[in-house]
């Protein structure tokens, strides 16, 4: 029997690396999209992080360093999750689709719980499309890198049947 703890820890660290690569790809995609569409930067992530840390978060103030901090910390955190998925056999396209939903839900949960952002149902269609596209890019790249770095050595067959 494999000692699961060290294998999981290594997979999480590799997942962090994958999440950072995914965040880089998402960032490049956002920059290209913004140049094409003229859409301004969102500063909701910065306000969310500042509120979570008990710092002032004025809606009229831009916090670019905080914005990047939230962006990259979220990518690293959810990359760790994807690393755990990869090593335990939650891989490929279905895992990538689920991971995109997790990324969207994570962002929205924190942004709405802190009051820093509005629910996507209130966003203009173009902003929703852009956000979903960018989170999809994050999930595809993070998943591909994580699956390449983490072999499925901890796949369990326990519970494969209900009886």
GROMACS elastic network, one bead per residue, 0.5 to 0.9 nm:
[ bonds ]
;  ai    aj funct       b0    kb
    1     4     6  0.85293   500
    2     5     6  0.88604   500
    2     7     6  0.82477   500
    2   153     6  0.88544   500
    2   154     6  0.79619   500
    3     6     6  0.66796   500
    3     7     6  0.71152   500
    4     7     6  0.52510   500
    4     8     6  0.59372   500
    4     9     6  0.85290   500
    4   154     6  0.73992   500
    5     8     6  0.51978   500
    5     9     6  0.61328   500
    5    10     6  0.86903   500
    6    10     6  0.61448   500
    6    11     6  0.84957   500
    7    10     6  0.52590   500
    7    11     6  0.61408   500
    7    12     6  0.86187   500
    7    87     6  0.80913   500
    7   153     6  0.85124   500
    7   154     6  0.81693   500
    8    12     6  0.60717   500
    8    13     6  0.86318   500
    8    83     6  0.81835   500
    8    84     6  0.61668   500
    8    87     6  0.73510   500
    8    88     6  0.85760   500
    8   154     6  0.85432   500
    9    12     6  0.51028   500
    9    13     6  0.63005   500
    9    14     6  0.86629   500
    9    84     6  0.82742   500
   10    13     6  0.51204   500
   10    14     6  0.61673   500
   10    15     6  0.84104   500
   10    83     6  0.85241   500
   10    84     6  0.89478   500
   10   150     6  0.86798   500
   11    14     6  0.50443   500
   11    15     6  0.59434   500
   11    16     6  0.85939   500
   11    80     6  0.73905   500
   11    81     6  0.89360   500
   11    82     6  0.86553   500
   11    84     6  0.56610   500
   11    85     6  0.86635   500
   11    86     6  0.77576   500
   11    87     6  0.63242   500
   11   146     6  0.82631   500
   11   149     6  0.80025   500
   11   150     6  0.60185   500
   11   151     6  0.88615   500
   12    16     6  0.61963   500
   12    17     6  0.87536   500
   12    77     6  0.89765   500
   12    79     6  0.74978   500
   12    81     6  0.65501   500
   12    82     6  0.76151   500
   12    84     6  0.55676   500
   12    87     6  0.89609   500
   13    17     6  0.65280   500
   13    18     6  0.86784   500
   13    79     6  0.84739   500
   13    80     6  0.61938   500
   13    83     6  0.73977   500
   14    17     6  0.50862   500
   14    18     6  0.62339   500
   14    19     6  0.85927   500
   14    79     6  0.81139   500
   14    80     6  0.71650   500
   14    83     6  0.62042   500
   14   145     6  0.87734   500
   14   146     6  0.67226   500
   14   149     6  0.65464   500
   14   150     6  0.72467   500
   15    19     6  0.59500   500
   15    20     6  0.84919   500
   15    76     6  0.74940   500
   15    77     6  0.84475   500
   15    78     6  0.79734   500
   15    81     6  0.68068   500
   15    82     6  0.58033   500
   15    84     6  0.72473   500
   15    86     6  0.85058   500
   15   142     6  0.77359   500
   15   143     6  0.86872   500
   15   145     6  0.80701   500
   15   146     6  0.54783   500
   15   147     6  0.88963   500
   15   149     6  0.80688   500
   15   150     6  0.81412   500
   16    20     6  0.62286   500
   16    21     6  0.86878   500
   16    75     6  0.75755   500
   16    77     6  0.64720   500
   16    78     6  0.75010   500
   16    81     6  0.82106   500
   16    82     6  0.84102   500
   16    83     6  0.73714   500
   16   146     6  0.87042   500
   17    20     6  0.51366   500
   17    21     6  0.63508   500
   17    22     6  0.86230   500
   17    76     6  0.69808   500
   17    79     6  0.71033   500
   17    80     6  0.80836   500
   17   142     6  0.85753   500
   17   145     6  0.84049   500
   17   146     6  0.81187   500
   18    21     6  0.50872   500
   18    22     6  0.61083   500
   18    23     6  0.85410   500
   18    75     6  0.86354   500
   18    76     6  0.77444   500
   18    79     6  0.57954   500
   18    80     6  0.80333   500
   18    82     6  0.83023   500
   18    83     6  0.77775   500
   18   141     6  0.76426   500
   18   143     6  0.73795   500
   18   144     6  0.81506   500
   18   145     6  0.52477   500
   18   146     6  0.53174   500
   18   149     6  0.82545   500
   19    23     6  0.59965   500
   19    24     6  0.85231   500
   19    72     6  0.83435   500
   19    74     6  0.84270   500
   19    77     6  0.74168   500
   19    78     6  0.65583   500
   19    80     6  0.70983   500
   19    82     6  0.79881   500
   19    83     6  0.87820   500
   19   138     6  0.76594   500
   19   139     6  0.84311   500
   19   141     6  0.81339   500
   19   142     6  0.50955   500
   19   143     6  0.83102   500
   19   145     6  0.83392   500
   19   146     6  0.80247   500
   20    24     6  0.61570   500
   20    25     6  0.86429   500
   20    72     6  0.66717   500
   20    73     6  0.85816   500
   20    75     6  0.58164   500
   20    76     6  0.55331   500
   20    79     6  0.72547   500
   20   142     6  0.77823   500
   21    24     6  0.50642   500
   21    25     6  0.63124   500
   21    26     6  0.86263   500
   21    75     6  0.85896   500
   21   138     6  0.83626   500
   21   141     6  0.71216   500
   21   142     6  0.65329   500
   21   145     6  0.77981   500
   22    25     6  0.51017   500
   22    26     6  0.61074   500
   22    27     6  0.85196   500
   22    75     6  0.71263   500
   22    76     6  0.89340   500
   22    79     6  0.81210   500
   22   137     6  0.72583   500
   22   139     6  0.68569   500
   22   140     6  0.76332   500
   22   143     6  0.82013   500
   22   145     6  0.81712   500
   23    27     6  0.59819   500
   23    28     6  0.85913   500
   23    71     6  0.74485   500
   23    72     6  0.63974   500
   23    74     6  0.86864   500
   23    75     6  0.55577   500
   23    76     6  0.80533   500
   23   137     6  0.86904   500
   23   138     6  0.58609   500
   23   141     6  0.84946   500
   23   142     6  0.79105   500
   24    27     6  0.50402   500
   24    28     6  0.62588   500
   24    29     6  0.85798   500
   24    72     6  0.84715   500
   24   138     6  0.82893   500
   25    28     6  0.52236   500
   25    29     6  0.61628   500
   25    30     6  0.86031   500
   25   134     6  0.87964   500
   25   137     6  0.69873   500
   25   138     6  0.66306   500
   25   141     6  0.71451   500
   25   142     6  0.89961   500
   26    29     6  0.50024   500
   26    30     6  0.60870   500
   26    31     6  0.86398   500
   26   133     6  0.89852   500
   26   134     6  0.55129   500
   26   135     6  0.70768   500
   26   136     6  0.84691   500
   26   137     6  0.57547   500
   26   138     6  0.52749   500
   26   141     6  0.85617   500
   27    30     6  0.50389   500
   27    31     6  0.62165   500
   27    32     6  0.86772   500
   27    71     6  0.89010   500
   27   134     6  0.81128   500
   27   138     6  0.88351   500
   28    31     6  0.51340   500
   28    32     6  0.62643   500
   28    33     6  0.85804   500
   29    32     6  0.52083   500
   29    33     6  0.60587   500
   29    34     6  0.84977   500
   29   133     6  0.89704   500
   29   134     6  0.67423   500
   29   137     6  0.78526   500
   30    33     6  0.50400   500
   30    34     6  0.59334   500
   30    35     6  0.85038   500
   30    41     6  0.88853   500
   30   130     6  0.81788   500
   30   131     6  0.89279   500
   30   134     6  0.66607   500
   31    34     6  0.51482   500
   31    35     6  0.62180   500
   31    36     6  0.87045   500
   32    35     6  0.52304   500
   32    36     6  0.63769   500
   32    37     6  0.87091   500
   33    36     6  0.51208   500
   33    37     6  0.59642   500
   33    38     6  0.78985   500
   33    39     6  0.78404   500
   33   130     6  0.79712   500
   34    37     6  0.51117   500
   34    38     6  0.50267   500
   34    40     6  0.66863   500
   34    41     6  0.78828   500
   35    38     6  0.54622   500
   35    39     6  0.75724   500
   36    39     6  0.81928   500
   37    40     6  0.88774   500
   39    42     6  0.88328   500
   39   127     6  0.84498   500
   42    45     6  0.72407   500
   42    46     6  0.85645   500
   42    67     6  0.82710   500
   43    46     6  0.54072   500
   43    47     6  0.65322   500
   43    48     6  0.87363   500
   43    59     6  0.84975   500
   43    61     6  0.87710   500
   43    62     6  0.63862   500
   43    63     6  0.70042   500
   43    64     6  0.75060   500
   43    66     6  0.88289   500
   43    67     6  0.62094   500
   44    47     6  0.51570   500
   44    48     6  0.60405   500
   44    49     6  0.86803   500
   44    59     6  0.86344   500
   44    67     6  0.76704   500
   44   111     6  0.71342   500
   44   116     6  0.60082   500
   44   117     6  0.59581   500
   45    49     6  0.62270   500
   45    50     6  0.86124   500
   45    66     6  0.76945   500
   45    67     6  0.53499   500
   45    68     6  0.81732   500
   45    69     6  0.86231   500
   45    70     6  0.58264   500
   45    71     6  0.68892   500
   45   107     6  0.80412   500
   45   110     6  0.89416   500
   45   111     6  0.71954   500
   45   116     6  0.79911   500
   45   117     6  0.84561   500
   46    49     6  0.52785   500
   46    50     6  0.61815   500
   46    51     6  0.86078   500
   46    57     6  0.81437   500
   46    62     6  0.79545   500
   46    63     6  0.59180   500
   46    64     6  0.71316   500
   46    65     6  0.78260   500
   46    68     6  0.75064   500
   46    69     6  0.76202   500
   46    70     6  0.62870   500
   46    71     6  0.84056   500
   46   116     6  0.89179   500
   47    50     6  0.50849   500
   47    51     6  0.60704   500
   47    52     6  0.85237   500
   47    55     6  0.88576   500
   47    56     6  0.83051   500
   47    57     6  0.52267   500
   47    58     6  0.75685   500
   47    59     6  0.75653   500
   47    62     6  0.86216   500
   47    63     6  0.76627   500
   47    66     6  0.78371   500
   47    67     6  0.76809   500
   47   111     6  0.83778   500
   47   114     6  0.88218   500
   47   116     6  0.59184   500
   47   117     6  0.85539   500
   48    51     6  0.52264   500
   48    52     6  0.61536   500
   48    53     6  0.86740   500
   48    57     6  0.80347   500
   48    67     6  0.88145   500
   48    70     6  0.80439   500
   48   110     6  0.67869   500
   48   111     6  0.55560   500
   48   112     6  0.86698   500
   48   113     6  0.89780   500
   48   114     6  0.63137   500
   48   115     6  0.78718   500
   48   116     6  0.54005   500
   48   117     6  0.77977   500
   49    52     6  0.50354   500
   49    53     6  0.62209   500
   49    54     6  0.86238   500
   49    55     6  0.84322   500
   49    57     6  0.89108   500
   49    66     6  0.70224   500
   49    67     6  0.78899   500
   49    69     6  0.81694   500
   49    70     6  0.60615   500
   49   110     6  0.86494   500
   49   111     6  0.87509   500
   49   114     6  0.89931   500
   50    53     6  0.51364   500
   50    54     6  0.61406   500
   50    56     6  0.64892   500
   50    57     6  0.59790   500
   50    66     6  0.74001   500
   51    55     6  0.55760   500
   51    56     6  0.67381   500
   51    57     6  0.63206   500
   51   114     6  0.65196   500
   51   115     6  0.87041   500
   51   116     6  0.77867   500
   52    55     6  0.76138   500
   52   110     6  0.84459   500
   52   114     6  0.70935   500
   54    57     6  0.88380   500
   57    60     6  0.87099   500
   57    61     6  0.76053   500
   57    63     6  0.88054   500
   57   116     6  0.84653   500
   58    61     6  0.53941   500
   58    62     6  0.82161   500
   59    62     6  0.77110   500
   59   116     6  0.84748   500
   62    66     6  0.89396   500
   62    67     6  0.85350   500
   63    66     6  0.53433   500
   63    67     6  0.60317   500
   63    68     6  0.87791   500
   64    68     6  0.62255   500
   64    69     6  0.84656   500
   65    68     6  0.52244   500
   65    69     6  0.60713   500
   65    70     6  0.87194   500
   66    70     6  0.61749   500
   66    71     6  0.84549   500
   67    70     6  0.53613   500
   67    71     6  0.61615   500
   67    72     6  0.87270   500
   68    72     6  0.60364   500
   68    73     6  0.83067   500
   69    72     6  0.54175   500
   69    73     6  0.58926   500
   69    74     6  0.83655   500
   70    73     6  0.51521   500
   70    74     6  0.59072   500
   70    75     6  0.84226   500
   71    74     6  0.54849   500
   71    75     6  0.63531   500
   71    76     6  0.88587   500
   72    76     6  0.61197   500
   72    77     6  0.85278   500
   73    76     6  0.51227   500
   73    77     6  0.60278   500
   73    78     6  0.85172   500
   74    77     6  0.51088   500
   74    78     6  0.60299   500
   74    79     6  0.81739   500
   74   103     6  0.83051   500
   74   106     6  0.84466   500
   74   107     6  0.81303   500
   75    78     6  0.53737   500
   75    79     6  0.57830   500
   75    80     6  0.85937   500
   75   103     6  0.84174   500
   75   138     6  0.80411   500
   75   142     6  0.87096   500
   76    80     6  0.62741   500
   76    81     6  0.88527   500
   77    80     6  0.52687   500
   77    81     6  0.67477   500
   77    82     6  0.89830   500
   78    82     6  0.63282   500
   78    83     6  0.86622   500
   78    99     6  0.82549   500
   78   102     6  0.81882   500
   78   103     6  0.70906   500
   78   106     6  0.87898   500
   79    83     6  0.61865   500
   79    84     6  0.87311   500
   79   139     6  0.88784   500
   79   142     6  0.65210   500
   79   143     6  0.82673   500
   79   146     6  0.77908   500
   80    83     6  0.50217   500
   80    84     6  0.64463   500
   80    85     6  0.87380   500
   80   146     6  0.89625   500
   81    84     6  0.51865   500
   81    85     6  0.63446   500
   81    86     6  0.87548   500
   81    99     6  0.88747   500
   82    86     6  0.60953   500
   82    87     6  0.87296   500
   82    90     6  0.83966   500
   82    91     6  0.85886   500
   82    95     6  0.83045   500
   82    96     6  0.86764   500
   82    99     6  0.72846   500
   82   139     6  0.89455   500
   82   142     6  0.75077   500
   82   143     6  0.66721   500
   82   146     6  0.66455   500
   82   147     6  0.84989   500
   83    86     6  0.50852   500
   83    87     6  0.63537   500
   83    88     6  0.86582   500
   83   142     6  0.89342   500
   83   143     6  0.82248   500
   83   146     6  0.54981   500
   83   147     6  0.75215   500
   83   149     6  0.83280   500
   83   150     6  0.66978   500
   84    87     6  0.54423   500
   84    88     6  0.62702   500
   84    89     6  0.87336   500
   84    90     6  0.82695   500
   84   146     6  0.89541   500
   84   150     6  0.84692   500
   85    88     6  0.52761   500
   85    89     6  0.62150   500
   85    91     6  0.66093   500
   85    95     6  0.78112   500
   85   146     6  0.88194   500
   85   147     6  0.87803   500
   85   152     6  0.86495   500
   86    89     6  0.53642   500
   86    90     6  0.52648   500
   86    91     6  0.51795   500
   86    92     6  0.84295   500
   86    95     6  0.84760   500
   86   143     6  0.79809   500
   86   146     6  0.63817   500
   86   147     6  0.53621   500
   86   148     6  0.87344   500
   86   149     6  0.85922   500
   86   150     6  0.58300   500
   86   151     6  0.68526   500
   86   152     6  0.60171   500
   86   153     6  0.89972   500
   87    90     6  0.74214   500
   87    91     6  0.82841   500
   87   146     6  0.87018   500
   87   147     6  0.77687   500
   87   149     6  0.89786   500
   87   150     6  0.52676   500
   87   151     6  0.54866   500
   87   153     6  0.57799   500
   87   154     6  0.57825   500
   87   155     6  0.72676   500
   88    91     6  0.82985   500
   88   151     6  0.84352   500
   88   152     6  0.53939   500
   88   153     6  0.65982   500
   88   156     6  0.72296   500
   89   151     6  0.82154   500
   89   153     6  0.76681   500
   89   154     6  0.69863   500
   89   155     6  0.50996   500
   89   156     6  0.80828   500
   90    94     6  0.81340   500
   90    95     6  0.57800   500
   90   152     6  0.81652   500
   90   155     6  0.84458   500
   91    94     6  0.69877   500
   91    95     6  0.50248   500
   91    96     6  0.72846   500
   91   143     6  0.75468   500
   91   144     6  0.89409   500
   91   146     6  0.88674   500
   91   147     6  0.65142   500
   91   152     6  0.82817   500
   92    95     6  0.54729   500
   92    96     6  0.61936   500
   92    97     6  0.88052   500
   92   143     6  0.72465   500
   92   144     6  0.77231   500
   92   147     6  0.74348   500
   93    97     6  0.61621   500
   93    98     6  0.85832   500
   93   140     6  0.82685   500
   93   143     6  0.84537   500
   94    97     6  0.51442   500
   94    98     6  0.62172   500
   94    99     6  0.85051   500
   95    98     6  0.50565   500
   95    99     6  0.59412   500
   95   100     6  0.86132   500
   95   139     6  0.88994   500
   95   143     6  0.76070   500
   96   100     6  0.62243   500
   96   101     6  0.87457   500
   96   136     6  0.82702   500
   96   139     6  0.55396   500
   96   140     6  0.58512   500
   96   141     6  0.88849   500
   96   142     6  0.82834   500
   96   143     6  0.57497   500
   96   144     6  0.83926   500
   97   100     6  0.52344   500
   97   101     6  0.65677   500
   97   102     6  0.87953   500
   97   136     6  0.77863   500
   97   139     6  0.73143   500
   97   140     6  0.81090   500
   98   101     6  0.51619   500
   98   102     6  0.62313   500
   98   103     6  0.87096   500
   98   139     6  0.85970   500
   99   103     6  0.61101   500
   99   104     6  0.85922   500
   99   136     6  0.85483   500
   99   138     6  0.89778   500
   99   139     6  0.57957   500
   99   140     6  0.86250   500
   99   143     6  0.80398   500
  100   103     6  0.51063   500
  100   104     6  0.62733   500
  100   105     6  0.85537   500
  100   132     6  0.81595   500
  100   135     6  0.58350   500
  100   136     6  0.53815   500
  100   137     6  0.83688   500
  100   138     6  0.73985   500
  100   139     6  0.50596   500
  100   140     6  0.79940   500
  101   104     6  0.51151   500
  101   105     6  0.59614   500
  101   106     6  0.83826   500
  101   132     6  0.89650   500
  101   135     6  0.82907   500
  101   136     6  0.84844   500
  101   139     6  0.88045   500
  102   105     6  0.50197   500
  102   106     6  0.58379   500
  102   107     6  0.85046   500
  103   106     6  0.51591   500
  103   107     6  0.62681   500
  103   108     6  0.85789   500
  103   135     6  0.65906   500
  103   136     6  0.87319   500
  103   138     6  0.84635   500
  103   139     6  0.77579   500
  104   107     6  0.53650   500
  104   108     6  0.61292   500
  104   109     6  0.84753   500
  104   131     6  0.82756   500
  104   132     6  0.74747   500
  104   135     6  0.66704   500
  105   108     6  0.50885   500
  105   109     6  0.57888   500
  105   110     6  0.85134   500
  106   109     6  0.52145   500
  106   110     6  0.63367   500
  106   111     6  0.85272   500
  107   110     6  0.54882   500
  107   111     6  0.60184   500
  107   112     6  0.84453   500
  108   111     6  0.50461   500
  108   112     6  0.57767   500
  108   113     6  0.80794   500
  108   117     6  0.77381   500
  108   118     6  0.82638   500
  108   119     6  0.70223   500
  108   120     6  0.78865   500
  109   112     6  0.54063   500
  109   113     6  0.57582   500
  109   114     6  0.83923   500
  110   113     6  0.51349   500
  110   114     6  0.60288   500
  110   115     6  0.83654   500
  110   116     6  0.82755   500
  110   117     6  0.86235   500
  111   114     6  0.55087   500
  111   115     6  0.61307   500
  111   116     6  0.51208   500
  111   118     6  0.74120   500
  111   119     6  0.84715   500
  112   116     6  0.61774   500
  112   117     6  0.53324   500
  112   118     6  0.61102   500
  112   119     6  0.66042   500
  113   116     6  0.77949   500
  113   117     6  0.85385   500
  114   117     6  0.77464   500
  115   118     6  0.74305   500
  117   120     6  0.89230   500
  118   121     6  0.81450   500
  118   122     6  0.65877   500
  118   123     6  0.75511   500
  119   122     6  0.57087   500
  119   123     6  0.72169   500
  120   123     6  0.50704   500
  120   124     6  0.83340   500
  120   127     6  0.87050   500
  120   128     6  0.66395   500
  121   124     6  0.82920   500
  121   125     6  0.89758   500
  121   128     6  0.85830   500
  123   126     6  0.81330   500
  123   127     6  0.63247   500
  123   128     6  0.63791   500
  124   127     6  0.55068   500
  124   128     6  0.65907   500
  124   129     6  0.88723   500
  125   128     6  0.51814   500
  125   129     6  0.61682   500
  125   130     6  0.86650   500
  126   129     6  0.50865   500
  126   130     6  0.61740   500
  126   131     6  0.86210   500
  127   130     6  0.51136   500
  127   131     6  0.61147   500
  127   132     6  0.85396   500
  128   131     6  0.51517   500
  128   132     6  0.60403   500
  128   133     6  0.84193   500
  129   132     6  0.52507   500
  129   133     6  0.60330   500
  129   134     6  0.86108   500
  130   133     6  0.51172   500
  130   134     6  0.61591   500
  130   135     6  0.85977   500
  131   134     6  0.52265   500
  131   135     6  0.61069   500
  131   136     6  0.84007   500
  132   135     6  0.52047   500
  132   136     6  0.59695   500
  132   137     6  0.86252   500
  133   136     6  0.50209   500
  133   137     6  0.62931   500
  133   138     6  0.87488   500
  134   137     6  0.50350   500
  134   138     6  0.63045   500
  134   139     6  0.87057   500
  135   139     6  0.62140   500
  135   140     6  0.86648   500
  136   139     6  0.50624   500
  136   140     6  0.61195   500
  136   141     6  0.85809   500
  137   140     6  0.52016   500
  137   141     6  0.61192   500
  137   142     6  0.82917   500
  138   141     6  0.54756   500
  138   142     6  0.58331   500
  138   143     6  0.82434   500
  139   142     6  0.51596   500
  139   143     6  0.57389   500
  139   144     6  0.83546   500
  140   143     6  0.52355   500
  140   144     6  0.60988   500
  140   145     6  0.86363   500
  141   144     6  0.51906   500
  141   145     6  0.61731   500
  141   146     6  0.84175   500
  142   145     6  0.53140   500
  142   146     6  0.59124   500
  142   147     6  0.84231   500
  143   146     6  0.50437   500
  143   147     6  0.58544   500
  143   148     6  0.83511   500
  144   147     6  0.52867   500
  144   148     6  0.61495   500
  144   149     6  0.86721   500
  145   148     6  0.50978   500
  145   149     6  0.61470   500
  145   150     6  0.85186   500
  146   149     6  0.51046   500
  146   150     6  0.58329   500
  146   151     6  0.88377   500
  147   150     6  0.52616   500
  147   151     6  0.66407   500
  147   152     6  0.81824   500
  148   151     6  0.70383   500
  150   153     6  0.81405   500
  151   154     6  0.85049   500
  152   155     6  0.59540   500
  156   159     6  0.82423   500
  156   160     6  0.83744   500
  157   160     6  0.54151   500
  157   161     6  0.87292   500
  158   161     6  0.79172   500
  159   162     6  0.62688   500
  159   163     6  0.78904   500
  160   163     6  0.87488   500
